[in-house]
Amino acid sequence: MSNPPTFAPVFGEPWADMPPALRLHYANRPFCRDRITVEGKLTVRMGALMRLFAPLFGWLGMLTPHEGDNIPCTVHFISEPESNAFIFERWFDFPGKKPFCFRSRLVPKQDHEVVEYMRCGVGWRCTYQFEGGKVWLRHKGYLLSVFGRDIPLPRVGDILLGRGEAWEEATGERAFRMAMSMKGGVFGLAMAYGYMGEFTVVREDMDDA
């Protein structure tokens, strides 16, 4: 495995000190067909106004269209041969609903910055850093990707969608828990969104052919 993991340079020197579960979580390498699968459950929460718009966000491929407690979730972390993108493919099994897939592409930029591109072209800019035993995702703003060009959305995205943040923490050799929240903006808690849960790595398909 001479090709280092995609996120190793993003985390920098702290990569070597990260717990095994987190290093396994981010084990995918660029320009190959690596695939890591994790399984767990998430509790998804929304503000009153977010519940109204959730089906639209789901259709746009930005967030889940439903909320609930302990929702079974399978996530595939996927590399692709033609790029250094780190793909999140999340499958939610909401009771009484069709399985919902939320897929996004994480692309490292400079220093610790990563952009998560949604299906609709909106991108979330954030930094990934390992501090105090946790991986921290810290908000840097939003952008719009148009024909391969990134157009920053200064303040506009923050006002409409609020600021996102997340953290991840190892709970075992192959398990980790995480939480994500999106809040603030002009609508305050009414547009808040978040989820929290724990996952275990259940499969590693590394492209060592």
C-alpha positions as CSV (number, residue, x, y, z in Angstrom):
1,M,0.0,0.0,0.0
2,S,2.5,2.6,-1.2
3,N,-0.3,5.0,-2.1
4,P,-1.1,6.9,1.2
5,P,-4.7,7.4,2.3
6,T,-6.5,10.4,0.9
7,F,-7.0,12.0,4.3
8,A,-3.5,11.4,5.6
9,P,-2.2,14.7,4.3
10,V,-5.4,16.5,5.3
11,F,-4.8,15.5,9.0
12,G,-1.1,16.0,8.7
13,E,1.2,14.9,11.5
14,P,-1.6,13.9,13.9
15,W,-2.6,11.1,11.4
16,A,0.0,8.8,13.0
17,D,-1.5,9.3,16.4
18,M,-5.1,8.7,15.5
19,P,-6.9,5.6,17.0
20,P,-7.1,2.5,14.7
21,A,-10.9,2.9,14.3
22,L,-10.5,6.4,12.9
23,R,-7.6,5.5,10.7
24,L,-9.6,2.6,9.3
25,H,-12.6,5.0,8.8
26,Y,-10.3,7.1,6.6
27,A,-8.2,4.3,5.1
28,N,-9.4,4.9,1.5
29,R,-6.7,5.8,-1.0
30,P,-7.1,8.1,-4.0
31,F,-7.1,6.9,-7.7
32,C,-8.2,3.3,-6.9
33,R,-11.2,1.2,-6.0
34,D,-10.9,1.0,-2.2
35,R,-14.2,0.6,-0.4
36,I,-14.8,0.6,3.4
37,T,-18.3,-0.3,4.8
38,V,-19.6,0.7,8.2
39,E,-22.9,-0.1,9.8
40,G,-24.7,1.5,12.7
41,K,-27.7,3.6,13.8
42,L,-28.4,7.3,13.7
43,T,-30.9,9.5,15.5
44,V,-31.9,12.3,13.2
45,R,-33.5,15.5,14.5
46,M,-35.0,18.6,12.7
47,G,-36.4,21.9,13.6
48,A,-40.0,22.7,12.8
49,L,-39.3,24.6,9.6
50,M,-36.7,22.0,8.5
51,R,-39.3,19.3,8.7
52,L,-41.4,21.3,6.1
53,F,-38.4,21.6,3.7
54,A,-36.8,18.2,4.4
55,P,-38.4,16.5,1.4
56,L,-37.0,19.2,-0.9
57,F,-33.5,18.9,0.7
58,G,-33.8,15.1,0.2
59,W,-34.7,15.5,-3.4
60,L,-31.7,17.8,-3.9
61,G,-29.5,15.2,-2.3
62,M,-28.4,17.5,0.6
63,L,-29.9,16.0,3.7
64,T,-32.3,13.2,4.7
65,P,-36.0,13.8,4.1
66,H,-37.1,12.2,7.4
67,E,-36.1,12.1,11.0
68,G,-36.3,9.4,13.7
69,D,-34.6,7.5,16.5
70,N,-32.0,4.8,16.0
71,I,-32.4,4.6,12.3
72,P,-30.3,1.7,10.8
73,C,-27.7,3.2,8.5
74,T,-25.0,1.6,6.2
75,V,-22.3,3.8,4.9
76,H,-19.9,3.0,2.1
77,F,-16.7,5.0,1.8
78,I,-15.6,4.7,-1.8
79,S,-12.6,5.7,-3.8
80,E,-12.7,6.2,-7.6
81,P,-9.8,5.4,-10.0
82,E,-10.0,8.7,-11.8
83,S,-9.8,11.1,-8.9
84,N,-8.8,11.7,-5.2
85,A,-12.4,12.1,-4.2
86,F,-13.6,10.4,-1.0
87,I,-17.2,9.3,-1.6
88,F,-19.8,9.0,1.2
89,E,-22.7,6.7,0.2
90,R,-25.1,6.6,3.1
91,W,-28.2,4.3,3.1
92,F,-30.9,5.1,5.7
93,D,-33.6,2.5,6.5
94,F,-36.4,4.7,7.9
95,P,-39.4,2.6,9.1
96,G,-42.2,2.3,6.6
97,K,-40.1,4.2,4.0
98,K,-38.1,3.3,1.0
99,P,-34.3,3.1,1.7
100,F,-32.9,6.6,1.2
101,C,-29.4,7.1,-0.2
102,F,-27.6,10.4,0.6
103,R,-24.4,10.5,-1.5
104,S,-21.7,13.2,-1.5
105,R,-18.1,13.6,-2.7
106,L,-15.4,14.9,-0.4
107,V,-12.5,16.5,-2.2
108,P,-9.4,17.7,-0.3
109,K,-8.2,21.2,-1.1
110,Q,-5.4,23.0,0.7
111,D,-4.1,22.5,4.2
112,H,-6.9,20.9,6.3
113,E,-9.7,22.1,4.1
114,V,-12.1,19.7,2.4
115,V,-15.2,20.5,0.3
116,E,-18.2,18.1,0.4
117,Y,-20.1,18.3,-2.8
118,M,-23.8,17.4,-2.8
119,R,-25.7,16.1,-5.8
120,C,-27.3,19.5,-6.5
121,G,-23.9,21.3,-6.8
122,V,-23.9,22.9,-3.4
123,G,-20.6,22.4,-1.6
124,W,-19.8,22.6,2.2
125,R,-16.3,23.9,3.0
126,C,-14.9,22.7,6.3
127,T,-11.6,21.8,7.9
128,Y,-10.8,18.3,9.2
129,Q,-8.5,18.2,12.3
130,F,-7.6,15.6,14.9
131,E,-7.5,17.3,18.3
132,G,-8.1,16.0,21.9
133,G,-8.9,12.5,20.7
134,K,-11.6,13.5,18.2
135,V,-11.8,14.4,14.6
136,W,-13.4,17.9,14.3
137,L,-15.1,19.2,11.2
138,R,-15.3,23.0,11.4
139,H,-17.4,25.2,9.2
140,K,-15.8,27.5,6.5
141,G,-18.8,28.3,4.4
142,Y,-20.6,27.1,1.3
143,L,-20.1,27.3,-2.4
144,L,-21.8,26.4,-5.7
145,S,-20.2,24.2,-8.3
146,V,-21.1,25.2,-11.8
147,F,-19.5,23.4,-14.8
148,G,-16.6,22.5,-12.6
149,R,-16.0,26.0,-11.2
150,D,-16.5,26.7,-7.5
151,I,-18.4,29.9,-6.8
152,P,-18.2,31.0,-3.1
153,L,-21.4,31.9,-1.4
154,P,-20.1,34.3,1.3
155,R,-22.7,34.8,4.0
156,V,-25.6,33.8,1.8
157,G,-25.3,30.1,2.7
158,D,-24.7,30.8,6.3
159,I,-27.8,33.0,6.5
160,L,-30.1,30.5,4.8
161,L,-28.7,27.2,6.0
162,G,-26.7,28.0,9.1
163,R,-23.3,26.8,10.1
164,G,-22.4,23.1,10.1
165,E,-20.1,21.3,12.4
166,A,-19.3,17.7,13.4
167,W,-17.1,15.4,15.4
168,E,-16.0,11.8,15.4
169,E,-14.5,9.7,18.3
170,A,-13.3,6.1,18.5
171,T,-15.1,3.8,20.8
172,G,-13.3,0.6,20.0
173,E,-10.7,-0.9,17.6
174,R,-13.2,-0.8,14.8
175,A,-16.0,1.4,16.1
176,F,-16.6,5.1,16.4
177,R,-19.4,7.5,17.3
178,M,-20.1,10.8,15.6
179,A,-22.4,13.8,15.7
180,M,-23.3,16.4,13.1
181,S,-25.3,19.6,13.5
182,M,-26.4,22.5,11.3
183,K,-27.9,25.5,13.0
184,G,-28.0,29.3,13.1
185,G,-28.9,31.4,10.2
186,V,-31.9,33.7,9.9
187,F,-34.4,31.0,10.9
188,G,-32.5,29.9,14.0
189,L,-33.6,26.6,15.6
190,A,-36.6,26.3,13.3
191,M,-34.1,25.2,10.5
192,A,-31.8,23.2,12.8
193,Y,-30.8,19.8,11.6
194,G,-28.5,17.1,13.2
195,Y,-27.8,13.5,13.8
196,M,-25.8,11.4,16.2
197,G,-24.9,7.7,16.3
198,E,-22.3,5.0,16.4
199,F,-20.8,2.8,13.7
200,T,-18.6,-0.3,13.3
201,V,-16.4,-1.1,10.4
202,V,-17.8,-4.3,9.0
203,R,-16.0,-4.7,5.7
204,E,-12.7,-3.6,4.0
205,D,-12.4,-4.0,0.2
206,M,-9.0,-2.6,-0.6
207,D,-7.8,-2.4,-4.2
208,D,-4.5,-4.2,-4.1
209,A,-4.7,-5.9,-7.5
